[in-house]
């Protein structure tokens, strides 16, 4: 993850403004409530914490996980600066994170009520297996939100996004959620040429 460790140094200033509106939309669609537990993976530099932490309140938990230590460091700095005591950081891989790791981070066994995957599935090496694994951690009746970028054909900007993010935005990463969730919905979000494609928000509930 050395690339993302380096990427974390300039991500917030250079790219994060492109996704601020979309992060707010994701938090709204997640419908997290006070006292619930949200798994935010990949949490990146913690930009989504500004919406997720207040949503679950001081009695809830945001389990912010990432494979990049550099990204986690930035997320931890953000949580500390804003006093988000409900945030717990995990150095974890989307393909292997397990309930024991979540419990260790939270300090007790947890029920994952909400799953927040923002700009992750286009970058995970085995994205379909990663989603299936994360879906398995979500409690029955829980809710999942996926936000990512899709381009059926890559233009110059799309190729640049893939290069910088080490991603493949041609993946239809909403498809597994559509297959498994109740009440599935996919909507377009405001997109700019710099995104390389169409940003979308996919959401749905795990059958109870």
Secondary structure, DSSP 8 states (H G I E B T S, - for coil): -HHHHHHTTTHHHHTGGGGHHHHHHHHHHHT--TT-EEEEES-TTSTTHHHHHHHH-TTSEEEEEES-HHHHHHHHHHHHHHT-TTEEEEE--TTT--HHHHHHHHTS---EEEEEEES-TTTSTTHHHHHHHHHHHEEEEEEEEEEEEE-SS--HHHHHHHHHHT--TTS-TTHHHHHH-EEEEEEE----GGGSSEEEEEEEE---
